[in-house]
Amino acid sequence: MIKDWTDYFLEISKTCASRSNCLRAQVGAVIVGPDKKIKATGYNGTPSKVVSCYEMGKCYRIENNIPSGTRYETCRSIHAEQNAIIQAGQDRCQGATMYIWGHEMICILCKRFIAQAGIVDVYLKKDDNSPVKHVFVEEIKKELSEQITAV
């Protein structure tokens, strides 16, 4: 049987996650155009030429029990979603879909990147045993608008 497109691209994002040099989470992302062609891939990890937690053998966030989704300034890594968008460039993201392996949610920083890049849909899968979650980027934009006006 042939895999459907969502499962196919989630499997590729899972492979991308295997390149992560983060001790805390291995996340991969794939940006796919409306034509079903891959525009870019990304995984979470340190910027090029920056020593990773993997290389150091320790993670500040783990050592200090910093909850996921908080205090991003304490992390050495760039998120997989951000890396994929940086690799693709905004022009290649317009109307695209992002597939993310290793998460069941999108952080506020990545929501902003995704909305700005012109991506229209996001599919997430935490692990082999979790369901696929579909997020419409229009819902993200609405959430961001409501959050900003609520401040």
N, CA, C and O atoms as a DFTB+ gen file, in Angstrom:
604 C
 N C O
     1  1       0.835      -1.183       0.000
     2  2       0.000       0.000       0.000
     3  2       0.886       1.255       0.000
     4  3       1.927       1.288       0.656
     5  1       0.474       2.250      -0.718
     6  2       1.224       3.503      -0.812
     7  2       0.857       4.403       0.361
     8  3      -0.319       4.564       0.686
     9  1       1.882       4.993       1.001
    10  2       1.649       5.931       2.107
    11  2       0.941       7.165       1.590
    12  3       1.172       7.597       0.460
    13  1       0.062       7.742       2.433
    14  2      -0.515       9.029       2.050
    15  2       0.551      10.101       2.252
    16  3       1.561       9.863       2.916
    17  1       0.322      11.293       1.674
    18  2       1.324      12.356       1.699
    19  2       1.692      12.771       3.114
    20  3       2.867      12.992       3.406
    21  1       0.712      12.880       3.993
    22  2       1.002      13.312       5.369
    23  2       1.949      12.335       6.048
    24  3       2.953      12.752       6.626
    25  1       1.650      11.050       5.990
    26  2       2.522      10.044       6.608
    27  2       3.912      10.037       5.965
    28  3       4.921       9.873       6.652
    29  1       3.952      10.214       4.662
    30  2       5.218      10.225       3.939
    31  2       6.117      11.367       4.422
    32  3       7.288      11.151       4.734
    33  1       5.565      12.580       4.481
    34  2       6.372      13.724       4.886
    35  2       6.677      13.720       6.383
    36  3       7.722      14.222       6.798
    37  1       5.793      13.171       7.185
    38  2       6.096      13.028       8.616
    39  2       7.245      12.044       8.820
    40  3       8.076      12.241       9.706
    41  1       7.300      10.999       8.018
    42  2       8.402      10.034       8.103
    43  2       9.726      10.711       7.735
    44  3      10.753      10.443       8.358
    45  1       9.705      11.568       6.746
    46  2      10.917      12.308       6.383
    47  2      11.313      13.255       7.515
    48  3      12.497      13.386       7.828
    49  1      10.324      13.918       8.132
    50  2      10.648      14.821       9.249
    51  2      11.211      14.039      10.435
    52  3      12.042      14.555      11.183
    53  1      10.761      12.797      10.607
    54  2      11.320      11.937      11.659
    55  2      12.799      11.664      11.367
    56  3      13.622      11.693      12.282
    57  1      13.139      11.404      10.124
    58  2      14.537      11.193       9.752
    59  2      15.350      12.458      10.005
    60  3      16.482      12.384      10.484
    61  1      14.780      13.616       9.685
    62  2      15.475      14.894       9.959
    63  2      15.771      15.023      11.450
    64  3      16.848      15.481      11.832
    65  1      14.827      14.625      12.287
    66  2      15.009      14.719      13.742
    67  2      16.224      13.928      14.214
    68  3      16.825      14.263      15.235
    69  1      16.586      12.891      13.484
    70  2      17.726      12.059      13.892
    71  2      19.062      12.802      13.776
    72  3      20.080      12.301      14.255
    73  1      19.080      13.978      13.153
    74  2      20.298      14.801      13.052
    75  2      20.435      15.781      14.212
    76  3      21.454      16.461      14.326
    77  1      19.419      15.863      15.077
    78  2      19.430      16.820      16.174
    79  2      20.603      16.577      17.107
    80  3      20.925      15.432      17.426
    81  1      21.255      17.678      17.552
    82  2      22.324      17.537      18.547
    83  2      21.858      18.043      19.920
    84  3      22.676      18.379      20.776
    85  1      20.554      18.092      20.112
    86  2      19.960      18.515      21.378
    87  2      19.768      17.302      22.287
    88  3      19.275      16.265      21.843
    89  1      20.150      17.429      23.540
    90  2      19.997      16.325      24.484
    91  2      18.553      16.178      24.970
    92  3      18.155      15.104      25.421
    93  1      17.788      17.235      24.880
    94  2      16.456      17.276      25.467
    95  2      15.358      16.779      24.532
    96  3      14.445      16.076      24.964
    97  1      15.444      17.141      23.255
    98  2      14.400      16.769      22.300
    99  2      14.989      16.653      20.905
   100  3      15.855      17.440      20.522
   101  1      14.527      15.688      20.160
   102  2      14.934      15.529      18.777
   103  2      13.712      15.840      17.912
   104  3      12.728      15.100      17.906
   105  1      13.803      16.950      17.186
   106  2      12.677      17.427      16.393
   107  2      13.154      17.659      14.967
   108  3      14.246      18.182      14.744
   109  1      12.326      17.266      14.007
   110  2      12.621      17.501      12.601
   111  2      11.458      18.189      11.932
   112  3      10.315      18.035      12.362
   113  1      11.730      18.948      10.884
   114  2      10.693      19.658      10.149
   115  2      10.981      19.592       8.658
   116  3      12.135      19.602       8.229
   117  1       9.901      19.523       7.870
   118  2      10.006      19.518       6.418
   119  2       8.985      20.514       5.889
   120  3       7.823      20.497       6.297
   121  1       9.422      21.384       4.978
   122  2       8.514      22.320       4.310
   123  2       8.272      21.794       2.906
   124  3       9.211      21.506       2.164
   125  1       6.989      21.672       2.552
   126  2       6.595      21.072       1.278
   127  2       5.673      22.039       0.538
   128  3       4.691      22.525       1.101
   129  1       5.991      22.310      -0.709
   130  2       5.169      23.204      -1.516
   131  2       3.860      22.558      -1.927
   132  3       3.686      21.349      -1.776
   133  1       2.934      23.364      -2.449
   134  2       1.649      22.828      -2.918
   135  2       1.819      21.750      -3.987
   136  3       0.927      20.930      -4.200
   137  1       2.975      21.759      -4.658
   138  2       3.263      20.767      -5.691
   139  2       3.801      19.451      -5.122
   140  3       4.176      18.551      -5.874
   141  1       3.835      19.345      -3.786
   142  2       4.330      18.162      -3.068
   143  2       5.843      17.967      -3.211
   144  3       6.345      16.854      -3.054
   145  1       6.563      19.048      -3.508
   146  2       8.018      18.997      -3.585
   147  2       8.605      19.605      -2.319
   148  3       8.145      20.641      -1.838
   149  1       9.632      18.942      -1.787
   150  2      10.280      19.422      -0.564
   151  2      11.060      20.694      -0.867
   152  3      11.882      20.731      -1.782
   153  1      10.790      21.744      -0.079
   154  2      11.464      23.033      -0.229
   155  2      12.654      23.142       0.716
   156  3      13.670      23.747       0.372
   157  1      12.533      22.559       1.905
   158  2      13.634      22.606       2.873
   159  2      13.349      21.640       4.011
   160  3      12.213      21.219       4.228
   161  1      14.412      21.302       4.731
   162  2      14.296      20.492       5.939
   163  2      15.033      21.198       7.060
   164  3      15.861      22.075       6.816
   165  1      14.731      20.814       8.284
   166  2      15.432      21.368       9.423
   167  2      15.343      20.430      10.612
   168  3      14.478      19.556      10.669
   169  1      16.238      20.621      11.547
   170  2      16.195      19.882      12.815
   171  2      16.673      20.828      13.894
   172  3      17.328      21.830      13.607
   173  1      16.342      20.509      15.150
   174  2      16.765      21.407      16.219
   175  2      18.216      21.127      16.572
   176  3      18.654      19.982      16.678
   177  1      18.934      22.216      16.747
   178  2      20.338      22.105      17.081
   179  2      20.987      23.470      17.129
   180  3      20.371      24.490      16.817
   181  1      22.234      23.463      17.524
   182  2      22.958      24.724      17.662
   183  2      23.288      25.305      16.288
   184  3      23.373      24.576      15.299
   185  1      23.474      26.626      16.239
   186  2      23.916      27.238      14.987
   187  2      25.261      26.642      14.566
   188  3      26.003      26.109      15.391
   189  1      25.552      26.739      13.307
   190  2      26.797      26.232      12.756
   191  2      27.998      26.794      13.517
   192  3      28.062      27.989      13.806
   193  1      28.931      25.929      13.828
   194  2      30.184      26.281      14.515
   195  2      30.001      26.660      15.986
   196  3      30.912      27.221      16.595
   197  1      28.840      26.361      16.559
   198  2      28.604      26.596      17.989
   199  2      28.608      25.240      18.684
   200  3      27.965      24.302      18.213
   201  1      29.313      25.129      19.779
   202  2      29.404      23.870      20.521
   203  2      28.011      23.492      21.042
   204  3      27.323      24.309      21.654
   205  1      27.615      22.263      20.793
   206  2      26.280      21.799      21.191
   207  2      26.293      21.168      22.578
   208  3      27.346      20.820      23.113
   209  1      25.117      21.031      23.138
   210  2      24.972      20.331      24.419
   211  2      25.421      18.876      24.273
   212  3      26.002      18.305      25.196
   213  1      25.153      18.287      23.120
   214  2      25.587      16.924      22.851
   215  2      27.106      16.821      22.961
   216  3      27.625      15.891      23.578
   217  1      27.818      17.776      22.361
   218  2      29.277      17.768      22.416
   219  2      29.780      18.036      23.829
   220  3      30.796      17.476      24.241
   221  1      29.079      18.883      24.573
   222  2      29.468      19.203      25.951
   223  2      29.076      18.091      26.922
   224  3      29.659      17.959      27.998
   225  1      28.079      17.291      26.530
   226  2      27.610      16.224      27.397
   227  2      26.679      16.690      28.502
   228  3      26.462      15.970      29.476
   229  1      26.130      17.884      28.358
   230  2      25.201      18.393      29.359
   231  2      24.314      19.470      28.741
   232  3      24.659      20.089      27.734
   233  1      23.168      19.672      29.374
   234  2      22.193      20.655      28.920
   235  2      21.805      21.542      30.099
   236  3      21.350      21.047      31.131
   237  1      21.981      22.820      29.949
   238  2      21.635      23.775      31.003
   239  2      20.158      23.656      31.387
   240  3      19.815      23.709      32.568
   241  1      19.293      23.498      30.395
   242  2      17.846      23.443      30.654
   243  2      17.463      22.189      31.455
   244  3      16.603      22.243      32.334
   245  1      18.108      21.074      31.142
   246  2      17.846      19.838      31.893
   247  2      18.383      19.984      33.317
   248  3      17.686      19.675      34.284
   249  1      19.629      20.459      33.439
   250  2      20.254      20.608      34.760
   251  2      19.473      21.539      35.680
   252  3      19.501      21.370      36.899
   253  1      18.781      22.514      35.114
   254  2      18.060      23.507      35.909
   255  2      16.542      23.330      35.878
   256  3      15.799      24.228      36.273
   257  1      16.090      22.170      35.407
   258  2      14.663      21.830      35.384
   259  2      13.799      22.936      34.777
   260  3      12.753      23.280      35.327
   261  1      14.229      23.486      33.661
   262  2      13.469      24.546      32.988
   263  2      12.374      23.891      32.162
   264  3      12.663      23.082      31.281
   265  1      11.114      24.233      32.437
   266  2       9.994      23.593      31.728
   267  2      10.025      23.876      30.226
   268  3      10.424      24.953      29.781
   269  1       9.597      22.887      29.474
   270  2       9.480      23.043      28.032
   271  2       8.545      24.207      27.721
   272  3       7.548      24.417      28.413
   273  1       8.872      24.958      26.680
   274  2       8.029      26.076      26.275
   275  2       8.289      27.368      27.033
   276  3       7.551      28.340      26.874
   277  1       9.339      27.389      27.862
   278  2       9.650      28.594      28.633
   279  2      11.127      28.941      28.506
   280  3      11.947      28.088      28.168
   281  1      11.455      30.184      28.775
   282  2      12.831      30.683      28.878
   283  2      13.723      30.234      27.716
   284  3      14.784      29.644      27.921
   285  1      13.278      30.521      26.517
   286  2      14.025      30.132      25.316
   287  2      15.438      30.714      25.276
   288  3      16.328      30.154      24.636
   289  1      15.634      31.819      25.951
   290  2      16.956      32.450      25.940
   291  2      18.020      31.578      26.599
   292  3      19.210      31.842      26.430
   293  1      17.626      30.547      27.346
   294  2      18.587      29.659      28.007
   295  2      18.983      28.469      27.134
   296  3      19.758      27.615      27.565
   297  1      18.464      28.409      25.927
   298  2      18.733      27.268      25.046
   299  2      19.748      27.643      23.979
   300  3      19.690      28.740      23.424
   301  1      20.671      26.747      23.691
   302  2      21.703      26.968      22.675
   303  2      21.191      26.676      21.265
   304  3      21.799      27.108      20.285
   305  1      20.087      25.951      21.156
   306  2      19.613      25.453      19.867
   307  2      18.638      26.390      19.169
   308  3      17.986      27.235      19.783
   309  1      18.572      26.196      17.862
   310  2      17.546      26.797      17.018
   311  2      16.510      25.707      16.778
   312  3      16.871      24.553      16.551
   313  1      15.224      26.059      16.826
   314  2      14.170      25.065      16.633
   315  2      14.153      24.551      15.195
   316  3      14.541      25.262      14.268
   317  1      13.703      23.321      15.019
   318  2      13.644      22.688      13.699
   319  2      12.812      23.514      12.725
   320  3      13.186      23.672      11.563
   321  1      11.687      24.039      13.196
   322  2      10.809      24.834      12.338
   323  2      11.543      26.068      11.826
   324  3      11.458      26.408      10.646
   325  1      12.265      26.734      12.726
   326  2      13.006      27.940      12.350
   327  2      14.127      27.599      11.374
   328  3      14.336      28.317      10.395
   329  1      14.842      26.522      11.630
   330  2      15.919      26.107      10.729
   331  2      15.388      25.834       9.326
   332  3      16.002      26.249       8.344
   333  1      14.256      25.142       9.220
   334  2      13.678      24.837       7.906
   335  2      13.281      26.117       7.178
   336  3      13.528      26.248       5.980
   337  1      12.667      27.060       7.889
   338  2      12.257      28.326       7.273
   339  2      13.482      29.118       6.821
   340  3      13.484      29.689       5.731
   341  1      14.508      29.155       7.642
   342  2      15.740      29.856       7.269
   343  2      16.339      29.224       6.009
   344  3      16.778      29.939       5.109
   345  1      16.358      27.906       5.942
   346  2      16.919      27.211       4.785
   347  2      16.107      27.470       3.519
   348  3      16.671      27.639       2.438
   349  1      14.775      27.500       3.656
   350  2      13.909      27.658       2.486
   351  2      13.885      29.089       1.984
   352  3      13.920      29.329       0.777
   353  1      13.827      30.037       2.903
   354  2      13.589      31.421       2.518
   355  2      12.097      31.639       2.337
   356  3      11.370      30.718       1.967
   357  1      11.650      32.833       2.591
   358  2      10.213      33.126       2.579
   359  2       9.565      32.837       1.228
   360  3       8.434      32.354       1.182
   361  1      10.255      33.121       0.136
   362  2       9.641      32.928      -1.174
   363  2       9.286      31.469      -1.445
   364  3       8.330      31.200      -2.172
   365  1      10.017      30.541      -0.892
   366  2       9.739      29.119      -1.108
   367  2       8.727      28.568      -0.103
   368  3       8.269      27.434      -0.245
   369  1       8.374      29.365       0.915
   370  2       7.429      28.923       1.944
   371  2       5.985      29.315       1.631
   372  3       5.055      28.754       2.210
   373  1       5.789      30.271       0.719
   374  2       4.450      30.762       0.422
   375  2       3.527      29.620      -0.002
   376  3       3.811      28.912      -0.968
   377  1       2.415      29.444       0.729
   378  2       1.428      28.420       0.404
   379  2       1.850      27.010       0.755
   380  3       1.154      26.056       0.408
   381  1       2.977      26.856       1.437
   382  2       3.529      25.533       1.742
   383  2       2.900      24.919       2.992
   384  3       2.178      25.579       3.740
   385  1       3.193      23.659       3.189
   386  2       2.790      22.905       4.370
   387  2       4.054      22.488       5.107
   388  3       5.051      22.126       4.483
   389  1       4.013      22.539       6.450
   390  2       5.144      22.096       7.263
   391  2       4.751      20.820       8.002
   392  3       3.654      20.717       8.550
   393  1       5.660      19.859       8.008
   394  2       5.478      18.597       8.726
   395  2       6.526      18.558       9.829
   396  3       7.713      18.760       9.569
   397  1       6.090      18.296      11.067
   398  2       6.992      18.336      12.212
   399  2       6.923      17.019      12.975
   400  3       5.842      16.562      13.346
   401  1       8.062      16.426      13.201
   402  2       8.172      15.201      13.998
   403  2       8.816      15.559      15.335
   404  3       9.800      16.299      15.370
   405  1       8.266      15.036      16.442
   406  2       8.874      15.204      17.751
   407  2       8.144      16.186      18.650
   408  3       8.547      16.384      19.796
   409  1       7.091      16.799      18.161
   410  2       6.289      17.774      18.925
   411  2       4.811      17.412      18.832
   412  3       4.373      16.725      17.909
   413  1       4.058      17.894      19.815
   414  2       2.602      17.877      19.675
   415  2       2.050      19.289      19.787
   416  3       0.838      19.503      19.773
   417  1       2.980      20.263      19.900
   418  2       2.587      21.670      19.950
   419  2       3.647      22.512      19.268
   420  3       4.767      22.058      19.031
   421  1       3.272      23.760      18.953
   422  2       4.203      24.697      18.330
   423  2       4.418      25.832      19.318
   424  3       3.450      26.404      19.816
   425  1       5.660      26.166      19.607
   426  2       5.936      27.247      20.552
   427  2       5.574      28.596      19.939
   428  3       5.415      28.714      18.724
   429  1       5.449      29.596      20.778
   430  2       5.051      30.928      20.334
   431  2       6.064      31.529      19.355
   432  3       5.673      32.222      18.416
   433  1       7.349      31.274      19.560
   434  2       8.359      31.794      18.643
   435  2       8.197      31.197      17.245
   436  3       8.244      31.915      16.246
   437  1       8.009      29.895      17.184
   438  2       7.868      29.230      15.884
   439  2       6.543      29.579      15.221
   440  3       6.465      29.636      13.994
   441  1       5.496      29.815      16.015
   442  2       4.223      30.256      15.428
   443  2       4.418      31.545      14.652
   444  3       3.862      31.710      13.566
   445  1       5.202      32.456      15.202
   446  2       5.468      33.726      14.522
   447  2       6.246      33.499      13.229
   448  3       5.918      34.090      12.200
   449  1       7.268      32.652      13.270
   450  2       8.047      32.337      12.071
   451  2       7.151      31.722      10.997
   452  3       7.195      32.122       9.834
   453  1       6.342      30.751      11.398
   454  2       5.477      30.035      10.457
   455  2       4.486      30.997       9.808
   456  3       4.297      30.961       8.592
   457  1       3.857      31.848      10.598
   458  2       2.897      32.807      10.058
   459  2       3.582      33.777       9.095
   460  3       3.061      34.045       8.013
   461  1       4.728      34.297       9.475
   462  2       5.446      35.263       8.644
   463  2       5.944      34.640       7.345
   464  3       6.001      35.319       6.319
   465  1       6.301      33.376       7.372
   466  2       6.863      32.706       6.197
   467  2       5.825      32.438       5.117
   468  3       6.190      32.208       3.964
   469  1       4.536      32.461       5.463
   470  2       3.495      32.194       4.469
   471  2       3.069      30.747       4.387
   472  3       2.367      30.353       3.456
   473  1       3.489      29.952       5.355
   474  2       3.062      28.547       5.435
   475  2       1.569      28.525       5.775
   476  3       1.102      29.364       6.546
   477  1       0.817      27.577       5.211
   478  2      -0.636      27.571       5.414
   479  2      -1.146      26.441       6.313
   480  3      -2.189      26.585       6.951
   481  1      -0.431      25.330       6.369
   482  2      -0.849      24.186       7.180
   483  2       0.364      23.592       7.877
   484  3       1.483      23.647       7.367
   485  1       0.120      23.018       9.065
   486  2       1.173      22.326       9.801
   487  2       0.610      20.994      10.294
   488  3      -0.505      20.937      10.814
   489  1       1.388      19.929      10.127
   490  2       1.043      18.614      10.655
   491  2       2.127      18.231      11.652
   492  3       3.318      18.332      11.359
   493  1       1.704      17.789      12.833
   494  2       2.640      17.413      13.888
   495  2       2.390      15.973      14.328
   496  3       1.259      15.489      14.333
   497  1       3.473      15.312      14.695
   498  2       3.374      13.976      15.279
   499  2       4.470      13.852      16.322
   500  3       5.649      14.015      16.008
   501  1       4.096      13.569      17.546
   502  2       5.044      13.515      18.665
   503  2       5.974      12.309      18.560
   504  3       7.188      12.433      18.726
   505  1       5.393      11.141      18.282
   506  2       6.177       9.906      18.204
   507  2       5.379       8.869      17.424
   508  3       4.291       9.159      16.926
   509  1       5.925       7.661      17.321
   510  2       5.264       6.613      16.534
   511  2       3.877       6.249      17.064
   512  3       3.038       5.768      16.302
   513  1       3.624       6.470      18.348
   514  2       2.362       6.059      18.956
   515  2       1.328       7.169      19.084
   516  3       0.224       6.927      19.572
   517  1       1.661       8.366      18.661
   518  2       0.733       9.483      18.823
   519  2      -0.024       9.753      17.532
   520  3       0.429       9.392      16.446
   521  1      -1.186      10.394      17.661
   522  2      -1.951      10.745      16.458
   523  2      -1.329      11.949      15.748
   524  3      -0.553      12.699      16.341
   525  1      -1.670      12.121      14.500
   526  2      -1.247      13.290      13.733
   527  2      -2.164      14.454      14.113
   528  3      -3.383      14.300      14.190
   529  1      -1.567      15.600      14.346
   530  2      -2.332      16.809      14.668
   531  2      -2.189      17.782      13.505
   532  3      -1.078      18.063      13.054
   533  1      -3.328      18.299      13.017
   534  2      -3.320      19.265      11.916
   535  2      -3.647      20.643      12.469
   536  3      -4.636      20.816      13.183
   537  1      -2.811      21.624      12.137
   538  2      -3.018      22.998      12.578
   539  2      -3.129      23.883      11.335
   540  3      -2.250      23.867      10.473
   541  1      -4.203      24.646      11.252
   542  2      -4.363      25.623      10.180
   543  2      -3.650      26.905      10.612
   544  3      -3.880      27.394      11.718
   545  1      -2.805      27.442       9.769
   546  2      -2.032      28.630      10.137
   547  2      -2.949      29.838      10.333
   548  3      -2.597      30.756      11.074
   549  1      -4.095      29.858       9.698
   550  2      -5.060      30.944       9.953
   551  2      -5.456      30.959      11.431
   552  3      -5.667      32.028      12.004
   553  1      -5.557      29.778      12.050
   554  2      -5.860      29.705      13.489
   555  2      -4.693      30.267      14.312
   556  3      -4.908      30.924      15.330
   557  1      -3.470      30.009      13.870
   558  2      -2.291      30.554      14.552
   559  2      -2.319      32.078      14.479
   560  3      -2.083      32.760      15.476
   561  1      -2.611      32.605      13.288
   562  2      -2.658      34.062      13.117
   563  2      -3.727      34.680      14.014
   564  3      -3.512      35.732      14.616
   565  1      -4.870      34.025      14.097
   566  2      -5.949      34.515      14.967
   567  2      -5.486      34.505      16.422
   568  3      -5.695      35.472      17.154
   569  1      -4.857      33.409      16.831
   570  2      -4.337      33.302      18.200
   571  2      -3.320      34.398      18.491
   572  3      -3.363      35.018      19.554
   573  1      -2.409      34.641      17.560
   574  2      -1.401      35.670      17.739
   575  2      -2.054      37.051      17.840
   576  3      -1.634      37.876      18.652
   577  1      -3.058      37.302      17.034
   578  2      -3.765      38.587      17.068
   579  2      -4.466      38.795      18.397
   580  3      -4.413      39.883      18.971
   581  1      -5.125      37.750      18.889
   582  2      -5.847      37.848      20.167
   583  2      -4.885      38.000      21.325
   584  3      -5.165      38.724      22.280
   585  1      -3.753      37.321      21.248
   586  2      -2.765      37.389      22.316
   587  2      -2.178      38.789      22.423
   588  3      -2.007      39.310      23.525
   589  1      -1.877      39.385      21.308
   590  2      -1.270      40.713      21.312
   591  2      -2.248      41.760      21.817
   592  3      -1.855      42.671      22.546
   593  1      -3.526      41.644      21.440
   594  2      -4.503      42.631      21.884
   595  2      -4.894      42.422      23.341
   596  3      -5.439      43.328      23.972
   597  1      -4.621      41.237      23.881
   598  2      -4.975      40.945      25.277
   599  2      -3.927      41.471      26.248
   600  3      -4.171      41.501      27.454
   601  1      -2.779      41.882      25.753
   602  2      -1.680      42.337      26.621
   603  2      -1.942      43.724      27.153
   604  3      -1.125      44.265      27.898
